Amino acid sequence: MSAETSISLNEQANRYELSLGQERVGELVYRDHGETRVFLHTEVDPAHRGKGLASKLIAWALDDTRDAGMHLRVECPAVTEYLKDHPEADFR
């Protein structure tokens, strides 16, 4: 049985956090500049890579940013690649 995946926004730490059960296994770090959210870095624990967790985390963070009415600037290579592979998720 696998642990439940959950994603949350930790505004105090400027990051989205991905957990499996009670263990935090990934994060997407951002900075807000006015109305623009800048995605800086995405990381998933090496023991949990290859399971699509980074994609889930990025998709959730993009939706949250869009729902908040923020503009997006991407400096994270993982998010750049995600947007290339998922053009429907782009902020156009």
C-alpha positions as CSV (number, residue, x, y, z in Angstrom):
1,M,0.0,0.0,0.0
2,S,1.4,3.4,-0.9
3,A,1.1,6.6,1.3
4,E,-1.4,9.3,0.3
5,T,0.1,12.1,-1.8
6,S,-0.7,15.6,-0.6
7,I,0.4,19.1,-1.7
8,S,0.1,22.3,0.3
9,L,1.2,25.9,0.1
10,N,3.6,27.0,2.8
11,E,3.4,30.8,2.4
12,Q,5.8,31.5,5.3
13,A,8.5,29.5,3.6
14,N,7.6,30.5,0.0
15,R,7.2,27.0,-1.2
16,Y,4.7,24.4,-2.3
17,E,5.3,21.1,-0.4
18,L,4.6,17.6,-1.6
19,S,4.1,14.9,1.1
20,L,3.7,11.1,1.0
21,G,1.8,10.4,4.2
22,Q,3.6,12.4,6.9
23,E,6.9,12.6,5.0
24,R,7.7,15.7,2.9
25,V,9.4,14.5,-0.2
26,G,9.3,17.5,-2.6
27,E,9.1,21.2,-2.9
28,L,8.7,24.0,-5.4
29,V,10.3,27.2,-4.2
30,Y,8.9,30.5,-5.4
31,R,9.1,34.3,-4.7
32,D,6.4,36.8,-5.2
33,H,7.2,40.1,-6.8
34,G,4.0,42.2,-6.7
35,E,1.4,40.4,-9.0
36,T,4.1,37.9,-10.3
37,R,5.0,34.6,-8.8
38,V,8.4,33.4,-9.8
39,F,9.0,29.7,-9.8
40,L,12.6,29.2,-8.8
41,H,13.4,25.6,-8.0
42,T,11.6,22.2,-7.9
43,E,13.1,19.2,-6.1
44,V,11.8,15.7,-5.3
45,D,13.7,13.4,-2.9
46,P,15.9,11.0,-5.0
47,A,14.2,8.0,-3.4
48,H,10.9,9.1,-4.9
49,R,11.9,10.2,-8.3
50,G,10.5,8.6,-11.5
51,K,7.0,8.4,-10.0
52,G,5.5,11.5,-11.6
53,L,5.5,13.4,-8.3
54,A,7.3,16.5,-9.7
55,S,4.6,16.8,-12.4
56,K,1.9,16.6,-9.8
57,L,3.6,19.2,-7.7
58,I,4.1,21.6,-10.6
59,A,0.6,21.1,-11.9
60,W,-0.8,21.9,-8.5
61,A,1.4,25.0,-8.1
62,L,0.4,26.3,-11.6
63,D,-3.3,25.9,-10.8
64,D,-2.9,27.6,-7.4
65,T,-1.0,30.5,-9.0
66,R,-3.6,30.8,-11.7
67,D,-6.4,30.7,-9.2
68,A,-4.8,33.4,-7.1
69,G,-4.8,35.7,-10.2
70,M,-1.0,35.9,-10.3
71,H,1.2,36.3,-13.3
72,L,3.9,33.7,-13.7
73,R,7.7,33.9,-14.4
74,V,9.6,30.6,-14.6
75,E,13.2,30.3,-13.7
76,C,13.0,26.6,-12.8
77,P,14.2,24.2,-15.5
78,A,11.7,21.5,-14.3
79,V,8.8,23.8,-14.7
80,T,10.0,25.0,-18.1
81,E,10.1,21.3,-19.2
82,Y,6.7,20.6,-17.8
83,L,5.2,23.5,-19.7
84,K,6.8,22.3,-22.9
85,D,5.3,18.9,-22.4
86,H,1.9,20.2,-21.2
87,P,1.1,23.3,-23.4
88,E,-2.5,23.3,-22.0
89,A,-1.0,24.3,-18.6
90,D,0.7,27.5,-20.0
91,F,-0.2,30.9,-18.7
92,R,-1.2,32.5,-22.1
